[in-house]
């Protein structure tokens, strides 16, 4: 039984300002002293925190338990930083070693050179390509980490982003100052940005990430990305909307799942309308839970139409905030706010507002 991902994963190394493999200076030390310093930076806090946790002895009351949890969180952050550091440097060393091996091999015959060129061109088999080396290292790492290739591939994306692009974020993660989730979200929303914009994002987000919850960092990073991205919000919305789709897959025990991937205003309108209808069904003899009622309303809409509406759709129920000054100054790049979701292009917000039953200044 195959269950697809809820959303297409659009994260990719090609969207980060990464230098070509072999030229990423962070992974190539110039001296043993530099290598030792980095070893201490990325593994020192991990060792110290583990020792503190062990030396503290058995838990003796709630205060000890909370202190132990803080240390474990710091230990987890340092461990994730160490994994990123080792994976990013590891694949670089494999690439470097392979290039050295190729350069020392005996020259091939003309026929062998022709066959190798044909394999690389026709079948995409170029044993020295970064993609092949990267895939092989991910496959080996998945065995070492006992994780799926998909998860380790995601780790590699974050590892390269932290090691070569968001270096201050990696340092904060290694020190146990921020969570792995916050670090990964910073990398995620640095895609499509320039090095200077990424530096600005780190300056803004890292002080917050030391104390704020992960969800706050995610939302702030998303908003910063939308404002800094050189591609206008309207263009990105248009491109994303082209990927809208409906998917269905079978689950166990006679169940199945239907998924609609569409623009945020459409999804929130549907969801709010379902909740509104469900809230009107107040029969005291109805033993269904709220979730069950909403699921049944959702199914009834597509089979029988909205209750009491003879199949006519309800008016979408969403709230949006449109900054007037930004709308006038930059209508193509400006952002409005969709309640319960976050920033959306002002152009989309204006289309929604055209049918709004009420406005509030």
Secondary structure as UniProt FT lines:
FT   HELIX           13..15
FT   TURN            21..22
FT   HELIX           25..27
FT   HELIX           32..55
FT   HELIX           62..104
FT   HELIX           110..122
FT   TURN            127..128
FT   HELIX           130..145
FT   HELIX           149..164
FT   HELIX           167..174
FT   TURN            175..176
FT   HELIX           180..188
FT   TURN            189..192
FT   HELIX           195..209
FT   TURN            210..211
FT   HELIX           214..228
FT   HELIX           233..241
FT   TURN            242..243
FT   STRAND          245..250
FT   TURN            253..254
FT   STRAND          256..261
FT   HELIX           264..280
FT   TURN            284..285
FT   HELIX           290..304
FT   TURN            307..311
FT   STRAND          320..321
FT   HELIX           324..329
FT   TURN            331..333
FT   STRAND          335..338
FT   TURN            339..341
FT   STRAND          342..345
FT   HELIX           346..353
FT   TURN            354..355
//
